[in-house]
Amino acid sequence: MADREFDIVVYGATGYTGRLVAEHFVREYGSRDDGPKWAMAGRSEDKLTAVRDEIGAPSTTPMIVADASDPASLEAMCNRTRVVLTTVGPYQLYGDELVAACVKTGTDYADLCGEPVWMRQKIDEHMEAAKASGARICFSSGFDSIPFDLGVLMAQKEAEKRFGSAAPRVKGRVRGMAGSASGGTVASLTETMKAVAKNPKLVPILTSSFGLTPGFEGPDQPNGMIPRYEESLGKWAAPFVMAPINTKNVHRTNFLLGHPWGTDFRYDEMVLTSPGDAGKAAAKAAADMMKNPFGAKPPKPGEGPTPEERENGFYDVLFVAEMPDGRTLHYGVKGKYDPGYGSTSRMLAETGMALLETDGEGGVGTPGYFLGEKLVERLRDHAELTFAVED
């Protein structure tokens, strides 16, 4: 692929999140001679031109017209680039042909997918073909699930250094977060539920923590849907809306790496509230909200927060690695900016950069499996995430 015209194509650059990904390349690499050769892609050249000018991209920034309903245009786009970054979702509606084109042409791919049923279908459909072509199909390269996938990976690396082996039990606990769910996330969940309603055989993929590890079913996992008091942390914990996709991706990373954390590895995610009765009440309220996590008026695809809201957003996640003898390790992952948009767009862009800088076997995998510490390094340097041991 070294002789391809572009390093990276941002597909969906006229959409809300795609525009933010393009802005990242302008802001972070626009004035650098060693920056990537990148292009903007979407359905309308006029809209691409308008966005290019609005974000301050050079007038020479290449534009590619490609449409999810036109497989030939997608294949032609893939043949011109080493990596495709796509924000065009829900992926179960608009992603099939692009994944197929990337697999066919040996083009690396990353998206923001949080749709486990569709992801499992693509794993089953394309895993062997992607290995053969060399294409790395990297799902869930945004807030779901990079901070969690890489957070567990880094916590386990530290456990191995400190204790001599990985921890069989890790807790992911969100200590704080400011930001809104994206319209794309809402639409993706809606389409996933429609797919399951049409085909009940898909329910196990949705409900099992091992829905993305075909052929492997690990031990029973902790129930993160019931509020509980975390004695060691001194706070109540409530269900976390992103846990169903994040836990699957964490287990897939362990699976693809050959189970370095053990075949008996147990992992869950929850949101910490506070101590005492107030914390208990907040945890119960959060659990009740899980029945309708996005509220009465959820955002629509293409909608998002103001620049000020994106700027003021943040997230703070603690990972607690527990050893059988009672020893523990705390590892923190923190991100600046709104998690669903401002930080997600940076994470997807840097996933693309990390794919450029690494080699590896093709397949359908996760950021933790394909990129690991290389991506952690890039996120620290270019996306304002921190990864650090806390004790």
N, C-alpha and C positions, 0 to 999 in steps of 0.2 A: 504493500500500500504506500510505500515511500514516494512513489511518483504521482500520487493523486494531487489534484489541483488544490484541495483545501485540507487543512487539518481538522477543522470542526465546522459543522453546519448547525445552526440553531433553527430547528423546525418548529413553527408556530410563533415566530418572532413578532407577529402583530397582535397576539393575545396578551392578556394582562401579565401573566408570569413569564411568557416568552420574551416580552419586551424587557423585563427586569434582567433576564439572563443576558440579553444583548447589551444592556447598559453595563453589566459587569465587565464584559470584554472591552467595551469602550473605556470605562473608568480604570480598569486594572492593567490593561495591556495596550491601549490605543496609541500611546506615545513610545512604546518600546520596540526597538528594531528586532528584538528576538521574540516578539510576541507571536501567537499562533496566526496562521492564515485561516480566517474564518469568514463565513457567509451567513446571511439571513435568508430564511426560506419560509414560504407560506403560500396561500392560495391566490393572493392578489398582488401584482407588482406595484400597483398604485398605493396600496396600503403599506407595503414594505418600504416604498420610497418615503412615504410620510413619516413612518416610525423612525427610519434611518435619520431623517433630518431632525426630528423632534428630540432624539436622544443624543444628538451631536456626533454621530458616527461620521467618519470621512465620506465624502461623496463617492469615493472609489470603492466603498464597501460592496462586495458582490451580493447580488440578490438572485434567488432561485425560486421559480414558481413550481410548486408541487402540491398535490392535493391527495388527501387520504382516500378519495374515491377513484383515483387514477393510478393504479399500480405501476404503470410504465413510467410515470413522472417520478414516483418514489424510487424506483430502481435506478433511473438515470441520475437522480440526486445522490444516491448512495455510492454510485460508481465514481463520483467526483470527490469524495471525502473519506478521511480515515475514521472520523467519529461523527455520529449524529446524536444531538441532544434534542429530545422532543418534550414539549409541554402540551401536546394536543391530546387531551383526554375528554371524557372517560376513555381509557385505552381499550376497553372491551368493545367500544363503538368505533373507534378511529385508529386503533393501533395494530390490528392484525396484519395489514399489508405492509406496513413499515417494518415490523419485526421480520417478516418473511423476506423482504428486500435486503435488509441488513445481513441476515443469515446467508442468503444466496450469494451476496457480493463480498462476504467476509469483512463487513464494516462494523466497527464497534458502535455500541448503542447504549444510551442511558436515558432514563425517564424519571417521572415522579410518581410512579404507579403505587397505589395502595389498594389494589383490587386482587385479593388472593386467589379467587376462583379463576380469573383470567390468567393470572401469573402461572398457576399450576397447569392450566391448559397449554400455555406456551412452553412450559418446561417439558411436558410430555410430547408436544409436537415438534420441538426444535432442538432439544438438547444434543442429540447425536449429530444432526446436520450442522449445528453451530460449532461443535468440536471439529468437524471435518473441514469447515471453511475457515476456521480461526476467528469467527465473530464472537466478541464478548458482549452478551446481552445482559446489561446491568440494570435491573429493576430497582425501584424505591431509593432513588438517589437524592432525596430531599429530606425534609424534617421527618417524614416516614420514608426510610428508617435510619438515616446515617448517624445521628447522635447516639442512638441506642445500639445499633449494630457495631459501630466502632467503639462505643463506650464499653460494651462488654468485652470486645476484643482486647482493648488496652488494659482493662482491669484484670483480665486473665493473664496477660503477659506479665503484669506486675506481680500477680499472685505466684506465677511460676518462678520469678526471680526471688521473691521474698520467702515463699514457703516450699519451693521445690516441686510444686505441682499445681495444676489448675484447680479452681474451686468448683465443687460439684453443685453448688447453689449460689446464684447471684440474684440480688433484688435490684430492680430499676425503680428509683423513686424520684418523681418530679417534685422538686422543692419550690419551684416558682416558674411562672410563665405569664407573659402578657402578649396577647395577639389573638387574632380571630382565625377560625377555620376558613379555608379557601372555598370558593364556589365549586372548583373542580373536585375537591374532596367530597363535598356534599353530593354532587352529581355522580361521582364514582360509587359512593355507598348506595345511592338510589338504584343505579343500574345493577349493582351486585345483588341487591335484594330481589330485583325483578328476575334476574337470571336464576337465582335459587328457587324462587316461587315457580318458575317454569319447569325446573328440573330438580326435584328434591334430592336426587342422588349427589348433588353438589354440596349438600349441607355439611358432611364430614370435613370437607376441605375448609369450609368457613369456620367451623367450630373447633377443630383440632389445632393445637400448637404445632403439630407436625404435618400440617396440610401441604407444606412445600418441600417435604422430604420423602418423595416417593420410594416405597420399599422399606422405610424405616419408621417405626413408631416407638418413641421413647416412653419414659415413665410418666405417670400421672403428674400433672403440673399444678402448682398452687392456684387457688381460685382467687383471681384478682377482682372479682365482681362483688365481693362482700366486704363492706367496710370493716377494718380491724385496727386495733391499737398496736403500734410498733414499739414494743417495749424498749428495744435497744436504741431507738431514735427519739423516744419520748413524745411521739406525735401519732395522731390518727391518720390512717391511709384510706383513700377512696378509689373507686375504679377510674381508670384512665382511658379515654376514648380511643387513643391510638394503639393501645396494647394489642388488640387482635391481629393487627398487621405486623407490628414491631416484633412481637414474640416469634412469629413464624419466620421472619427474616433472620433473627438471631439463631434460631435452631437450624435454618438452612445453611448459614455460614459455618456453624459447627459441623454439620453433615458434610458439606463440600470439602472442608479442610481435613476430613478424616477423623472427626470426633476427638480433637485434642483436649476438649473439656470433659470428655467422657460420654459414654452412651447413656449414662444415668443423670445427665445434666438437667437441672431444674431452674427455671427462670420465670419471673413475672414482673409486671409493671403496675405501679399505682401512683396516685398523687397524694403528697403529704399535706395535711391541713394544719392542725395545731393541737396542743395538749388539752386535756380536760373536757368538760361537757361541751364547750364551744366547738372544739375540734371534732368531737363525736357528731354533733349536730351538722356541722359542715360536711363531714364525710357522708352522712346519711343523705343530705340534700344533693350532694354530687352523684351518689348512687341513683337517686330518683331521676336526676337529669339525664341519665344514660338511656332512659326510655325515649327521649327526644333531645339528643345532645346538641343539635344545631338551632334549637329555638323555633319560634313560630314563623319567623321570616328569615330563613337561611339565605346566605349569599348565593347568587347565581354565577355560573361560569362566566369569567370575564370581569366580574366585580371584585373589588378589593379595597383595602384600607388606603387612607391618604398617605402621602409621603411622610408626614409627621408621625402618624400612627406606626408606619413601618419602622421609622427611625427609633421610636421609643419602645418598641417591643424587645423581648428577651426571653430566654429560657435557661433553666438551671436544673440539671439532672444529676442525681447521686446514684452510684452503683456500689452496692455492698456485697463484696465477695466473702462467703462464709465457708470456712474449712471444717471438716468433721470434728476436729479437736477443739472447736470453739474460737479459734483465731479468726479475725476479720480484717478486711482491707476496705478502705473507702476511696473511691475514685470519682472525680467530678468532671462533667462535660457542661460547659456553659457557652451560650451563643448570644451575640448581639443581634438586634433587629427582630422584627415580627417573624415568628417561626414559619408561618405558612406561606410567606411571600418573600420578605426581605432576605432572610437567611436561606430559605429554600433555593432561591434563584442563585445565590452564591455557591451553595453546595453542589447544585447540578453543574454549574459552569466549571467548578474545580474538579468534579468527577471527570468531566471531559478532558481537562488538562492532565489529570493523573493517568487516564487511559493512554494519552499520547506518550507519556513518559515511561510507561511500563510495557513489558511483554508478558505473555502468558497464554495458556491453552484457552481455546474458545469454549463456549458453552453458555448456559443460562444461569446466572448467579447473582451475587450480591456485592455491594461495594466492599464489605468486609472481606469477602473471599478473593475478589479480583485485585483489590488495591491496598487494603490493610493500612499499614503505617505510612505508605507513600501518600495516601489521601489525607491521613491525619496531619502530616507535615504541610501539605498544601492548604488545608483548612486553617491551620494555625497562621500561616504566612499571608493568606490572601482572602480569608472569609471571616476573620475575627471570631473564631471558635477557640476555646481553650480546653485542653485535655490535661488533667493533672491528678496525681496522688494527693490525698488530703490528710493522711495520717502516717 
